[in-house]
Amino acid sequence: MSKKSVQIGQVFQPVGAGKGRAWRVMGTVNLLGIPHARIVSTEDGGVSKTLSCSVLIDTDHYRLIAAAPMDGMAA
C-alpha cells in the first residue's frame, strides 16, 4: 500500500458536501508528534482550521479535489 501524504497547496472537500466549501492546505505542523495541516477556505481566506493529516487523507472524511503544485512540501 502506498503511503499518502498531505502537501501544501492540495485542496480537499468534505465527503458528502456536494458543492460545499473546499479547503486548501497552507502549512503543516506536528502537534504532540502528530502531523496536522492548517487549512484555509478557498471561498473566504479568513476562515481556517487545523486538522490531523490522517483525517484529511481518510477518504471517509475528505476527498482530494486539486493536487499540490510540483514544489509542494509533504507532511
N, CA, C and O atoms as a Maestro MAE file, in Angstrom:
{
 s_m_m2io_version
 :::
 2.0.0
}

f_m_ct {
 s_m_title
 :::
 protein
 m_atom[300] {
  # First column is atom index #
  i_m_mmod_type
  r_m_x_coord
  r_m_y_coord
  r_m_z_coord
  i_m_residue_number
  s_m_chain_name
  s_m_pdb_residue_name
  s_m_pdb_atom_name
  i_m_atomic_number
  :::
  1 25 0.849 -1.171 0.000 1 A "MET " " N  " 7
  2 3 0.000 0.000 0.000 1 A "MET " " CA " 6
  3 2 0.895 1.235 0.000 1 A "MET " " C  " 6
  4 15 1.872 1.280 0.748 1 A "MET " " O  " 8
  5 25 0.586 2.233 -0.817 2 A "SER " " N  " 7
  6 3 1.387 3.446 -0.847 2 A "SER " " CA " 6
  7 2 0.998 4.358 0.308 2 A "SER " " C  " 6
  8 15 -0.166 4.447 0.698 2 A "SER " " O  " 8
  9 25 2.002 5.022 0.833 3 A "LYS " " N  " 7
  10 3 1.753 5.929 1.944 3 A "LYS " " CA " 6
  11 2 1.351 7.292 1.378 3 A "LYS " " C  " 6
  12 15 2.100 7.895 0.609 3 A "LYS " " O  " 8
  13 25 0.184 7.766 1.754 4 A "LYS " " N  " 7
  14 3 -0.296 9.058 1.292 4 A "LYS " " CA " 6
  15 2 0.255 10.138 2.213 4 A "LYS " " C  " 6
  16 15 0.508 9.892 3.392 4 A "LYS " " O  " 8
  17 25 0.439 11.331 1.665 5 A "SER " " N  " 7
  18 3 0.885 12.447 2.483 5 A "SER " " CA " 6
  19 2 0.080 13.684 2.106 5 A "SER " " C  " 6
  20 15 -0.500 13.764 1.023 5 A "SER " " O  " 8
  21 25 0.060 14.623 3.004 6 A "VAL " " N  " 7
  22 3 -0.614 15.892 2.780 6 A "VAL " " CA " 6
  23 2 0.451 16.880 2.320 6 A "VAL " " C  " 6
  24 15 1.517 16.982 2.927 6 A "VAL " " O  " 8
  25 25 0.155 17.610 1.242 7 A "GLN " " N  " 7
  26 3 1.113 18.567 0.707 7 A "GLN " " CA " 6
  27 2 0.508 19.958 0.646 7 A "GLN " " C  " 6
  28 15 -0.685 20.129 0.394 7 A "GLN " " O  " 8
  29 25 1.353 20.942 0.880 8 A "ILE " " N  " 7
  30 3 0.929 22.337 0.801 8 A "ILE " " CA " 6
  31 2 0.413 22.605 -0.606 8 A "ILE " " C  " 6
  32 15 1.057 22.254 -1.595 8 A "ILE " " O  " 8
  33 25 -0.748 23.227 -0.681 9 A "GLY " " N  " 7
  34 3 -1.375 23.551 -1.959 9 A "GLY " " CA " 6
  35 2 -2.492 22.612 -2.360 9 A "GLY " " C  " 6
  36 15 -3.309 22.955 -3.215 9 A "GLY " " O  " 8
  37 25 -2.545 21.417 -1.752 10 A "GLN " " N  " 7
  38 3 -3.640 20.499 -2.067 10 A "GLN " " CA " 6
  39 2 -4.962 21.102 -1.614 10 A "GLN " " C  " 6
  40 15 -5.011 21.876 -0.658 10 A "GLN " " O  " 8
  41 25 -6.027 20.739 -2.310 11 A "VAL " " N  " 7
  42 3 -7.366 21.223 -1.955 11 A "VAL " " CA " 6
  43 2 -8.248 20.012 -1.677 11 A "VAL " " C  " 6
  44 15 -8.312 19.075 -2.472 11 A "VAL " " O  " 8
  45 25 -8.926 20.050 -0.533 12 A "PHE " " N  " 7
  46 3 -9.800 18.963 -0.094 12 A "PHE " " CA " 6
  47 2 -11.213 19.484 0.093 12 A "PHE " " C  " 6
  48 15 -11.438 20.670 0.333 12 A "PHE " " O  " 8
  49 25 -12.168 18.549 -0.027 13 A "GLN " " N  " 7
  50 3 -13.570 18.874 0.226 13 A "GLN " " CA " 6
  51 2 -14.145 17.775 1.100 13 A "GLN " " C  " 6
  52 15 -13.860 16.598 0.883 13 A "GLN " " O  " 8
  53 25 -14.952 18.144 2.088 14 A "PRO " " N  " 7
  54 3 -15.576 17.112 2.925 14 A "PRO " " CA " 6
  55 2 -16.428 16.171 2.088 14 A "PRO " " C  " 6
  56 15 -17.107 16.607 1.158 14 A "PRO " " O  " 8
  57 25 -16.396 14.890 2.412 15 A "VAL " " N  " 7
  58 3 -17.204 13.890 1.719 15 A "VAL " " CA " 6
  59 2 -18.672 14.187 1.997 15 A "VAL " " C  " 6
  60 15 -19.043 14.503 3.127 15 A "VAL " " O  " 8
  61 25 -19.498 14.085 0.972 16 A "GLY " " N  " 7
  62 3 -20.922 14.323 1.122 16 A "GLY " " CA " 6
  63 2 -21.308 15.791 1.078 16 A "GLY " " C  " 6
  64 15 -22.478 16.131 1.251 16 A "GLY " " O  " 8
  65 25 -20.337 16.662 0.847 17 A "ALA " " N  " 7
  66 3 -20.622 18.095 0.848 17 A "ALA " " CA " 6
  67 2 -21.166 18.588 -0.485 17 A "ALA " " C  " 6
  68 15 -21.629 19.724 -0.583 17 A "ALA " " O  " 8
  69 25 -21.114 17.745 -1.510 18 A "GLY " " N  " 7
  70 3 -21.581 18.183 -2.827 18 A "GLY " " CA " 6
  71 2 -20.770 19.358 -3.306 18 A "GLY " " C  " 6
  72 15 -19.597 19.211 -3.648 18 A "GLY " " O  " 8
  73 25 -21.374 20.509 -3.334 19 A "LYS " " N  " 7
  74 3 -20.653 21.721 -3.739 19 A "LYS " " CA " 6
  75 2 -20.288 22.550 -2.519 19 A "LYS " " C  " 6
  76 15 -20.237 23.777 -2.592 19 A "LYS " " O  " 8
  77 25 -20.035 21.885 -1.396 20 A "GLY " " N  " 7
  78 3 -19.682 22.574 -0.161 20 A "GLY " " CA " 6
  79 2 -18.310 23.214 -0.216 20 A "GLY " " C  " 6
  80 15 -17.611 23.152 -1.227 20 A "GLY " " O  " 8
  81 25 -17.950 23.817 0.870 21 A "ARG " " N  " 7
  82 3 -16.690 24.550 0.994 21 A "ARG " " CA " 6
  83 2 -15.493 23.652 0.747 21 A "ARG " " C  " 6
  84 15 -15.445 22.516 1.219 21 A "ARG " " O  " 8
  85 25 -14.530 24.169 0.005 22 A "ALA " " N  " 7
  86 3 -13.271 23.462 -0.229 22 A "ALA " " CA " 6
  87 2 -12.195 24.107 0.646 22 A "ALA " " C  " 6
  88 15 -12.290 25.282 1.002 22 A "ALA " " O  " 8
  89 25 -11.179 23.327 0.984 23 A "TRP " " N  " 7
  90 3 -10.132 23.767 1.898 23 A "TRP " " CA " 6
  91 2 -8.753 23.531 1.283 23 A "TRP " " C  " 6
  92 15 -8.459 22.434 0.810 23 A "TRP " " O  " 8
  93 25 -7.903 24.577 1.293 24 A "ARG " " N  " 7
  94 3 -6.549 24.482 0.751 24 A "ARG " " CA " 6
  95 2 -5.547 24.359 1.897 24 A "ARG " " C  " 6
  96 15 -5.620 25.090 2.884 24 A "ARG " " O  " 8
  97 25 -4.610 23.421 1.749 25 A "VAL " " N  " 7
  98 3 -3.566 23.228 2.756 25 A "VAL " " CA " 6
  99 2 -2.554 24.375 2.631 25 A "VAL " " C  " 6
  100 15 -1.948 24.572 1.578 25 A "VAL " " O  " 8
  101 25 -2.386 25.116 3.713 26 A "MET " " N  " 7
  102 3 -1.471 26.259 3.726 26 A "MET " " CA " 6
  103 2 -0.164 25.957 4.458 26 A "MET " " C  " 6
  104 15 0.847 26.621 4.232 26 A "MET " " O  " 8
  105 25 -0.188 24.973 5.316 27 A "GLY " " N  " 7
  106 3 1.013 24.633 6.071 27 A "GLY " " CA " 6
  107 2 0.783 23.393 6.900 27 A "GLY " " C  " 6
  108 15 -0.346 22.930 7.068 27 A "GLY " " O  " 8
  109 25 1.874 22.868 7.413 28 A "THR " " N  " 7
  110 3 1.779 21.682 8.267 28 A "THR " " CA " 6
  111 2 2.581 21.918 9.538 28 A "THR " " C  " 6
  112 15 3.509 22.726 9.571 28 A "THR " " O  " 8
  113 25 2.199 21.190 10.582 29 A "VAL " " N  " 7
  114 3 2.866 21.305 11.879 29 A "VAL " " CA " 6
  115 2 2.676 19.992 12.623 29 A "VAL " " C  " 6
  116 15 1.673 19.306 12.430 29 A "VAL " " O  " 8
  117 25 3.626 19.645 13.463 30 A "ASN " " N  " 7
  118 3 3.479 18.472 14.331 30 A "ASN " " CA " 6
  119 2 2.986 18.946 15.692 30 A "ASN " " C  " 6
  120 15 3.626 19.780 16.333 30 A "ASN " " O  " 8
  121 25 1.863 18.423 16.128 31 A "LEU " " N  " 7
  122 3 1.312 18.727 17.447 31 A "LEU " " CA " 6
  123 2 1.337 17.447 18.260 31 A "LEU " " C  " 6
  124 15 0.652 16.478 17.932 31 A "LEU " " O  " 8
  125 25 2.118 17.447 19.309 32 A "LEU " " N  " 7
  126 3 2.291 16.263 20.150 32 A "LEU " " CA " 6
  127 2 2.747 15.060 19.325 32 A "LEU " " C  " 6
  128 15 2.356 13.924 19.591 32 A "LEU " " O  " 8
  129 25 3.581 15.331 18.318 33 A "GLY " " N  " 7
  130 3 4.124 14.269 17.485 33 A "GLY " " CA " 6
  131 2 3.198 13.771 16.393 33 A "GLY " " C  " 6
  132 15 3.521 12.803 15.706 33 A "GLY " " O  " 8
  133 25 2.056 14.413 16.221 34 A "ILE " " N  " 7
  134 3 1.074 14.008 15.214 34 A "ILE " " CA " 6
  135 2 1.017 15.086 14.133 34 A "ILE " " C  " 6
  136 15 0.790 16.254 14.448 34 A "ILE " " O  " 8
  137 25 1.220 14.716 12.857 35 A "PRO " " N  " 7
  138 3 1.168 15.712 11.781 35 A "PRO " " CA " 6
  139 2 -0.236 16.289 11.608 35 A "PRO " " C  " 6
  140 15 -1.226 15.561 11.541 35 A "PRO " " O  " 8
  141 25 -0.289 17.607 11.538 36 A "HIS " " N  " 7
  142 3 -1.540 18.323 11.315 36 A "HIS " " CA " 6
  143 2 -1.356 19.281 10.140 36 A "HIS " " C  " 6
  144 15 -0.237 19.680 9.817 36 A "HIS " " O  " 8
  145 25 -2.469 19.640 9.512 37 A "ALA " " N  " 7
  146 3 -2.455 20.592 8.405 37 A "ALA " " CA " 6
  147 2 -3.279 21.807 8.782 37 A "ALA " " C  " 6
  148 15 -4.361 21.687 9.354 37 A "ALA " " O  " 8
  149 25 -2.749 22.995 8.450 38 A "ARG " " N  " 7
  150 3 -3.526 24.218 8.596 38 A "ARG " " CA " 6
  151 2 -4.196 24.445 7.248 38 A "ARG " " C  " 6
  152 15 -3.525 24.614 6.231 38 A "ARG " " O  " 8
  153 25 -5.523 24.446 7.249 39 A "ILE " " N  " 7
  154 3 -6.273 24.580 6.012 39 A "ILE " " CA " 6
  155 2 -7.090 25.868 6.043 39 A "ILE " " C  " 6
  156 15 -7.553 26.308 7.094 39 A "ILE " " O  " 8
  157 25 -7.253 26.459 4.857 40 A "VAL " " N  " 7
  158 3 -7.966 27.722 4.718 40 A "VAL " " CA " 6
  159 2 -9.045 27.546 3.657 40 A "VAL " " C  " 6
  160 15 -8.824 26.910 2.627 40 A "VAL " " O  " 8
  161 25 -10.201 28.114 3.922 41 A "SER " " N  " 7
  162 3 -11.308 28.049 2.977 41 A "SER " " CA " 6
  163 2 -10.907 28.692 1.653 41 A "SER " " C  " 6
  164 15 -10.295 29.759 1.634 41 A "SER " " O  " 8
  165 25 -11.257 28.035 0.547 42 A "THR " " N  " 7
  166 3 -10.977 28.615 -0.767 42 A "THR " " CA " 6
  167 2 -11.955 29.741 -1.086 42 A "THR " " C  " 6
  168 15 -11.726 30.522 -2.010 42 A "THR " " O  " 8
  169 25 -13.039 29.825 -0.328 43 A "GLU " " N  " 7
  170 3 -14.052 30.853 -0.550 43 A "GLU " " CA " 6
  171 2 -13.807 32.098 0.299 43 A "GLU " " C  " 6
  172 15 -14.133 33.211 -0.114 43 A "GLU " " O  " 8
  173 25 -13.235 31.910 1.478 44 A "ASP " " N  " 7
  174 3 -13.013 33.007 2.423 44 A "ASP " " CA " 6
  175 2 -11.695 32.754 3.144 44 A "ASP " " C  " 6
  176 15 -11.642 31.961 4.083 44 A "ASP " " O  " 8
  177 25 -10.643 33.418 2.713 45 A "GLY " " N  " 7
  178 3 -9.311 33.222 3.276 45 A "GLY " " CA " 6
  179 2 -9.209 33.527 4.753 45 A "GLY " " C  " 6
  180 15 -8.202 33.201 5.381 45 A "GLY " " O  " 8
  181 25 -10.235 34.150 5.326 46 A "GLY " " N  " 7
  182 3 -10.237 34.455 6.752 46 A "GLY " " CA " 6
  183 2 -10.730 33.292 7.603 46 A "GLY " " C  " 6
  184 15 -10.680 33.357 8.831 46 A "GLY " " O  " 8
  185 25 -11.203 32.234 6.963 47 A "VAL " " N  " 7
  186 3 -11.718 31.067 7.680 47 A "VAL " " CA " 6
  187 2 -10.689 29.948 7.569 47 A "VAL " " C  " 6
  188 15 -10.371 29.483 6.474 47 A "VAL " " O  " 8
  189 25 -10.174 29.524 8.726 48 A "SER " " N  " 7
  190 3 -9.167 28.462 8.714 48 A "SER " " CA " 6
  191 2 -9.411 27.514 9.877 48 A "SER " " C  " 6
  192 15 -10.139 27.820 10.821 48 A "SER " " O  " 8
  193 25 -8.774 26.349 9.775 49 A "LYS " " N  " 7
  194 3 -8.824 25.387 10.867 49 A "LYS " " CA " 6
  195 2 -7.626 24.468 10.747 49 A "LYS " " C  " 6
  196 15 -6.951 24.434 9.718 49 A "LYS " " O  " 8
  197 25 -7.371 23.730 11.801 50 A "THR " " N  " 7
  198 3 -6.271 22.780 11.824 50 A "THR " " CA " 6
  199 2 -6.845 21.389 12.019 50 A "THR " " C  " 6
  200 15 -7.628 21.148 12.937 50 A "THR " " O  " 8
  201 25 -6.441 20.471 11.135 51 A "LEU " " N  " 7
  202 3 -6.915 19.087 11.196 51 A "LEU " " CA " 6
  203 2 -5.728 18.139 11.155 51 A "LEU " " C  " 6
  204 15 -4.680 18.462 10.595 51 A "LEU " " O  " 8
  205 25 -5.898 16.982 11.745 52 A "SER " " N  " 7
  206 3 -4.901 15.932 11.632 52 A "SER " " CA " 6
  207 2 -4.758 15.550 10.156 52 A "SER " " C  " 6
  208 15 -5.754 15.433 9.442 52 A "SER " " O  " 8
  209 25 -3.524 15.358 9.707 53 A "CYS " " N  " 7
  210 3 -3.300 14.934 8.318 53 A "CYS " " CA " 6
  211 2 -3.976 13.599 8.048 53 A "CYS " " C  " 6
  212 15 -4.434 13.353 6.932 53 A "CYS " " O  " 8
  213 25 -4.044 12.737 9.053 54 A "SER " " N  " 7
  214 3 -4.684 11.438 8.842 54 A "SER " " CA " 6
  215 2 -6.173 11.587 8.548 54 A "SER " " C  " 6
  216 15 -6.743 10.759 7.838 54 A "SER " " O  " 8
  217 25 -6.806 12.616 9.075 55 A "VAL " " N  " 7
  218 3 -8.221 12.869 8.776 55 A "VAL " " CA " 6
  219 2 -8.364 13.337 7.328 55 A "VAL " " C  " 6
  220 15 -9.274 12.901 6.624 55 A "VAL " " O  " 8
  221 25 -7.471 14.222 6.881 56 A "LEU " " N  " 7
  222 3 -7.557 14.722 5.510 56 A "LEU " " CA " 6
  223 2 -7.380 13.625 4.467 56 A "LEU " " C  " 6
  224 15 -8.037 13.657 3.427 56 A "LEU " " O  " 8
  225 25 -6.509 12.659 4.725 57 A "ILE " " N  " 7
  226 3 -6.275 11.612 3.723 57 A "ILE " " CA " 6
  227 2 -7.230 10.435 3.869 57 A "ILE " " C  " 6
  228 15 -7.198 9.503 3.066 57 A "ILE " " O  " 8
  229 25 -8.082 10.476 4.899 58 A "ASP " " N  " 7
  230 3 -9.084 9.426 5.091 58 A "ASP " " CA " 6
  231 2 -10.254 9.696 4.146 58 A "ASP " " C  " 6
  232 15 -10.983 10.671 4.327 58 A "ASP " " O  " 8
  233 25 -10.433 8.850 3.152 59 A "THR " " N  " 7
  234 3 -11.468 9.068 2.141 59 A "THR " " CA " 6
  235 2 -12.895 8.939 2.684 59 A "THR " " C  " 6
  236 15 -13.857 9.222 1.969 59 A "THR " " O  " 8
  237 25 -13.035 8.516 3.934 60 A "ASP " " N  " 7
  238 3 -14.362 8.519 4.564 60 A "ASP " " CA " 6
  239 2 -14.742 9.931 5.019 60 A "ASP " " C  " 6
  240 15 -15.915 10.210 5.267 60 A "ASP " " O  " 8
  241 25 -13.748 10.821 5.128 61 A "HIS " " N  " 7
  242 3 -13.988 12.173 5.640 61 A "HIS " " CA " 6
  243 2 -13.768 13.268 4.598 61 A "HIS " " C  " 6
  244 15 -14.576 14.191 4.492 61 A "HIS " " O  " 8
  245 25 -12.688 13.176 3.835 62 A "TYR " " N  " 7
  246 3 -12.347 14.210 2.853 62 A "TYR " " CA " 6
  247 2 -11.932 13.566 1.544 62 A "TYR " " C  " 6
  248 15 -11.469 12.426 1.510 62 A "TYR " " O  " 8
  249 25 -12.110 14.329 0.455 63 A "ARG " " N  " 7
  250 3 -11.608 13.871 -0.837 63 A "ARG " " CA " 6
  251 2 -10.729 14.966 -1.430 63 A "ARG " " C  " 6
  252 15 -11.023 16.155 -1.306 63 A "ARG " " O  " 8
  253 25 -9.662 14.548 -2.066 64 A "LEU " " N  " 7
  254 3 -8.731 15.461 -2.718 64 A "LEU " " CA " 6
  255 2 -9.353 15.920 -4.024 64 A "LEU " " C  " 6
  256 15 -9.729 15.096 -4.858 64 A "LEU " " O  " 8
  257 25 -9.466 17.237 -4.210 65 A "ILE " " N  " 7
  258 3 -10.069 17.745 -5.444 65 A "ILE " " CA " 6
  259 2 -9.067 18.518 -6.297 65 A "ILE " " C  " 6
  260 15 -9.350 18.812 -7.458 65 A "ILE " " O  " 8
  261 25 -7.902 18.852 -5.744 66 A "ALA " " N  " 7
  262 3 -6.855 19.520 -6.530 66 A "ALA " " CA " 6
  263 2 -5.500 19.149 -5.931 66 A "ALA " " C  " 6
  264 15 -5.295 19.225 -4.720 66 A "ALA " " O  " 8
  265 25 -4.590 18.749 -6.804 67 A "ALA " " N  " 7
  266 3 -3.254 18.356 -6.372 67 A "ALA " " CA " 6
  267 2 -2.417 19.578 -6.014 67 A "ALA " " C  " 6
  268 15 -2.735 20.708 -6.384 67 A "ALA " " O  " 8
  269 25 -1.345 19.314 -5.285 68 A "ALA " " N  " 7
  270 3 -0.406 20.360 -4.905 68 A "ALA " " CA " 6
  271 2 0.461 20.734 -6.092 68 A "ALA " " C  " 6
  272 15 0.666 19.920 -6.993 68 A "ALA " " O  " 8
  273 25 0.972 21.957 -6.102 69 A "PRO " " N  " 7
  274 3 1.957 22.319 -7.132 69 A "PRO " " CA " 6
  275 2 3.173 21.402 -7.025 69 A "PRO " " C  " 6
  276 15 3.374 20.763 -5.992 69 A "PRO " " O  " 8
  277 25 3.970 21.330 -8.059 70 A "MET " " N  " 7
  278 3 5.129 20.435 -8.097 70 A "MET " " CA " 6
  279 2 6.092 20.672 -6.942 70 A "MET " " C  " 6
  280 15 6.783 19.741 -6.527 70 A "MET " " O  " 8
  281 25 6.157 21.879 -6.413 71 A "ASP " " N  " 7
  282 3 7.093 22.165 -5.329 71 A "ASP " " CA " 6
  283 2 6.434 22.075 -3.953 71 A "ASP " " C  " 6
  284 15 6.990 22.563 -2.969 71 A "ASP " " O  " 8
  285 25 5.238 21.447 -3.876 72 A "GLY " " N  " 7
  286 3 4.539 21.282 -2.607 72 A "GLY " " CA " 6
  287 2 5.362 20.464 -1.628 72 A "GLY " " C  " 6
  288 15 6.085 19.551 -2.026 72 A "GLY " " O  " 8
  289 25 5.250 20.792 -0.349 73 A "MET " " N  " 7
  290 3 6.010 20.085 0.684 73 A "MET " " CA " 6
  291 2 5.127 19.040 1.338 73 A "MET " " C  " 6
  292 15 3.959 19.306 1.621 73 A "MET " " O  " 8
  293 25 5.662 17.867 1.581 74 A "ALA " " N  " 7
  294 3 4.903 16.780 2.193 74 A "ALA " " CA " 6
  295 2 4.885 16.916 3.694 74 A "ALA " " C  " 6
  296 15 5.799 17.479 4.296 74 A "ALA " " O  " 8
  297 25 3.824 16.388 4.294 75 A "ALA " " N  " 7
  298 3 3.727 16.342 5.766 75 A "ALA " " CA " 6
  299 2 3.545 14.919 6.208 75 A "ALA " " C  " 6
  300 15 3.441 14.652 7.405 75 A "ALA " " O  " 8
  :::
 }
 m_bond[299] {
  # First column is bond index #
  i_m_from
  i_m_to
  i_m_order
  :::
  1 1 2 1
  2 2 3 1
  3 3 4 2
  4 3 5 1
  5 5 6 1
  6 6 7 1
  7 7 8 2
  8 7 9 1
  9 9 10 1
  10 10 11 1
  11 11 12 2
  12 11 13 1
  13 13 14 1
  14 14 15 1
  15 15 16 2
  16 15 17 1
  17 17 18 1
  18 18 19 1
  19 19 20 2
  20 19 21 1
  21 21 22 1
  22 22 23 1
  23 23 24 2
  24 23 25 1
  25 25 26 1
  26 26 27 1
  27 27 28 2
  28 27 29 1
  29 29 30 1
  30 30 31 1
  31 31 32 2
  32 31 33 1
  33 33 34 1
  34 34 35 1
  35 35 36 2
  36 35 37 1
  37 37 38 1
  38 38 39 1
  39 39 40 2
  40 39 41 1
  41 41 42 1
  42 42 43 1
  43 43 44 2
  44 43 45 1
  45 45 46 1
  46 46 47 1
  47 47 48 2
  48 47 49 1
  49 49 50 1
  50 50 51 1
  51 51 52 2
  52 51 53 1
  53 53 54 1
  54 54 55 1
  55 55 56 2
  56 55 57 1
  57 57 58 1
  58 58 59 1
  59 59 60 2
  60 59 61 1
  61 61 62 1
  62 62 63 1
  63 63 64 2
  64 63 65 1
  65 65 66 1
  66 66 67 1
  67 67 68 2
  68 67 69 1
  69 69 70 1
  70 70 71 1
  71 71 72 2
  72 71 73 1
  73 73 74 1
  74 74 75 1
  75 75 76 2
  76 75 77 1
  77 77 78 1
  78 78 79 1
  79 79 80 2
  80 79 81 1
  81 81 82 1
  82 82 83 1
  83 83 84 2
  84 83 85 1
  85 85 86 1
  86 86 87 1
  87 87 88 2
  88 87 89 1
  89 89 90 1
  90 90 91 1
  91 91 92 2
  92 91 93 1
  93 93 94 1
  94 94 95 1
  95 95 96 2
  96 95 97 1
  97 97 98 1
  98 98 99 1
  99 99 100 2
  100 99 101 1
  101 101 102 1
  102 102 103 1
  103 103 104 2
  104 103 105 1
  105 105 106 1
  106 106 107 1
  107 107 108 2
  108 107 109 1
  109 109 110 1
  110 110 111 1
  111 111 112 2
  112 111 113 1
  113 113 114 1
  114 114 115 1
  115 115 116 2
  116 115 117 1
  117 117 118 1
  118 118 119 1
  119 119 120 2
  120 119 121 1
  121 121 122 1
  122 122 123 1
  123 123 124 2
  124 123 125 1
  125 125 126 1
  126 126 127 1
  127 127 128 2
  128 127 129 1
  129 129 130 1
  130 130 131 1
  131 131 132 2
  132 131 133 1
  133 133 134 1
  134 134 135 1
  135 135 136 2
  136 135 137 1
  137 137 138 1
  138 138 139 1
  139 139 140 2
  140 139 141 1
  141 141 142 1
  142 142 143 1
  143 143 144 2
  144 143 145 1
  145 145 146 1
  146 146 147 1
  147 147 148 2
  148 147 149 1
  149 149 150 1
  150 150 151 1
  151 151 152 2
  152 151 153 1
  153 153 154 1
  154 154 155 1
  155 155 156 2
  156 155 157 1
  157 157 158 1
  158 158 159 1
  159 159 160 2
  160 159 161 1
  161 161 162 1
  162 162 163 1
  163 163 164 2
  164 163 165 1
  165 165 166 1
  166 166 167 1
  167 167 168 2
  168 167 169 1
  169 169 170 1
  170 170 171 1
  171 171 172 2
  172 171 173 1
  173 173 174 1
  174 174 175 1
  175 175 176 2
  176 175 177 1
  177 177 178 1
  178 178 179 1
  179 179 180 2
  180 179 181 1
  181 181 182 1
  182 182 183 1
  183 183 184 2
  184 183 185 1
  185 185 186 1
  186 186 187 1
  187 187 188 2
  188 187 189 1
  189 189 190 1
  190 190 191 1
  191 191 192 2
  192 191 193 1
  193 193 194 1
  194 194 195 1
  195 195 196 2
  196 195 197 1
  197 197 198 1
  198 198 199 1
  199 199 200 2
  200 199 201 1
  201 201 202 1
  202 202 203 1
  203 203 204 2
  204 203 205 1
  205 205 206 1
  206 206 207 1
  207 207 208 2
  208 207 209 1
  209 209 210 1
  210 210 211 1
  211 211 212 2
  212 211 213 1
  213 213 214 1
  214 214 215 1
  215 215 216 2
  216 215 217 1
  217 217 218 1
  218 218 219 1
  219 219 220 2
  220 219 221 1
  221 221 222 1
  222 222 223 1
  223 223 224 2
  224 223 225 1
  225 225 226 1
  226 226 227 1
  227 227 228 2
  228 227 229 1
  229 229 230 1
  230 230 231 1
  231 231 232 2
  232 231 233 1
  233 233 234 1
  234 234 235 1
  235 235 236 2
  236 235 237 1
  237 237 238 1
  238 238 239 1
  239 239 240 2
  240 239 241 1
  241 241 242 1
  242 242 243 1
  243 243 244 2
  244 243 245 1
  245 245 246 1
  246 246 247 1
  247 247 248 2
  248 247 249 1
  249 249 250 1
  250 250 251 1
  251 251 252 2
  252 251 253 1
  253 253 254 1
  254 254 255 1
  255 255 256 2
  256 255 257 1
  257 257 258 1
  258 258 259 1
  259 259 260 2
  260 259 261 1
  261 261 262 1
  262 262 263 1
  263 263 264 2
  264 263 265 1
  265 265 266 1
  266 266 267 1
  267 267 268 2
  268 267 269 1
  269 269 270 1
  270 270 271 1
  271 271 272 2
  272 271 273 1
  273 273 274 1
  274 274 275 1
  275 275 276 2
  276 275 277 1
  277 277 278 1
  278 278 279 1
  279 279 280 2
  280 279 281 1
  281 281 282 1
  282 282 283 1
  283 283 284 2
  284 283 285 1
  285 285 286 1
  286 286 287 1
  287 287 288 2
  288 287 289 1
  289 289 290 1
  290 290 291 1
  291 291 292 2
  292 291 293 1
  293 293 294 1
  294 294 295 1
  295 295 296 2
  296 295 297 1
  297 297 298 1
  298 298 299 1
  299 299 300 2
  :::
 }
}
